């Protein structure tokens, strides 16, 4: 399954899903899907990729274990970042009406599929 199909399935299956991207920690997008929303998820992924590194460093410093997921709630939309491995993550933008629990579950599944695809 290609990255685009994984992201499309993620966004289209989640109530309130707007857009998703597979990003490298270097800020380069592997692939993205925004459906009808045309959301600029690549820029979101790049900017929040910097935040992931800081959170990973803080977690390591505080002996809290490895970071798996980061959620950001804003007044407009939500963002869920899920690490696929040490080099890649998925940024998933959801609307205010999203079922966040289901979105997180679907994102976890998408991250596993993405990991398998990256191993090829």
C-alpha positions in Angstrom: 0.0 0.0 0.0 1.5 3.3 -1.0 1.8 6.3 1.3 -0.9 8.3 -0.5 -3.4 5.5 -0.1 -2.6 5.1 3.6 -3.1 8.8 4.2 -6.3 8.9 2.1 -7.8 6.0 4.1 -6.8 7.8 7.4 -8.4 11.1 6.5 -11.5 9.7 4.8 -12.2 7.2 7.6 -11.9 9.7 10.5 -14.9 11.8 11.2 -13.6 15.4 10.9 -10.3 14.3 9.2 -9.0 17.2 7.1 -5.5 16.3 5.9 -2.4 14.2 6.7 1.2 14.0 5.7 4.1 11.6 6.2 7.1 13.8 7.0 10.8 13.1 7.6 12.4 14.6 10.7 14.4 16.6 8.2 11.2 18.5 7.2 10.8 16.9 3.8 7.3 15.5 3.0 7.2 12.0 1.7 3.5 12.3 0.7 0.4 14.1 1.7 -3.4 13.9 1.3 -5.8 16.8 1.9 -8.9 15.6 0.2 -11.4 18.4 -0.5 -10.1 20.5 2.3 -7.0 21.6 0.4 -5.4 22.2 3.8 -1.7 23.0 3.7 -0.7 20.1 5.8 2.9 20.1 4.6 3.7 23.4 6.2 2.0 22.3 9.4 4.1 19.1 9.4 7.3 21.1 8.8 6.7 23.6 11.6 5.5 21.0 14.1 8.4 18.7 13.2 10.6 21.1 15.1 8.4 20.8 18.1 8.5 17.0 18.1 12.3 17.2 18.4 12.1 19.5 21.4 9.5 17.3 23.0 11.6 14.2 22.4 14.6 15.9 23.9 12.6 17.0 27.0 11.1 13.5 27.4 14.6 11.9 27.3 16.0 14.5 29.7 13.2 13.8 32.2 13.4 10.0 31.8 9.7 9.8 30.6 10.4 7.3 27.9 10.1 7.6 24.1 7.5 9.9 22.6 4.9 8.2 20.5 2.3 10.8 19.9 1.7 14.6 20.4 -1.6 16.3 20.3 -2.2 20.0 19.8 -5.6 21.5 20.3 -6.3 25.0 18.9 -9.4 27.2 18.6 -9.8 26.1 15.0 -8.5 22.6 14.4 -6.6 19.8 16.1 -3.3 18.2 15.2 -2.1 14.8 16.1 1.5 13.9 15.4 2.4 10.2 15.5 6.0 9.0 15.2 6.4 6.1 12.7 10.0 5.5 13.6 13.1 7.7 14.5 13.1 9.3 11.1 9.4 9.8 10.1 6.1 10.9 11.6 2.6 11.4 10.4 0.9 14.8 11.0 -2.9 14.5 11.0 -5.1 17.6 11.0 -8.7 17.2 12.3 -11.6 19.6 12.5 -13.4 20.7 15.6 -16.1 18.1 15.1 -13.6 15.2 15.0 -13.9 12.1 17.1 -10.4 12.5 18.5 -10.3 9.0 20.1 -11.1 7.3 16.8 -8.7 9.6 14.9 -5.9 8.6 17.2 -6.8 4.9 16.8 -6.8 5.3 13.0 -3.6 7.2 13.1 -1.9 4.5 15.1 -3.0 1.9 12.4 -1.8 4.2 9.6 1.6 4.6 11.4 2.0 0.8 11.4 1.2 0.5 7.7 3.6 3.4 7.0 6.4 1.7 8.9 5.9 -1.5 6.9 6.0 0.6 3.7 9.2 2.3 4.7 10.9 -1.1 5.4 10.5 -2.1 1.8 
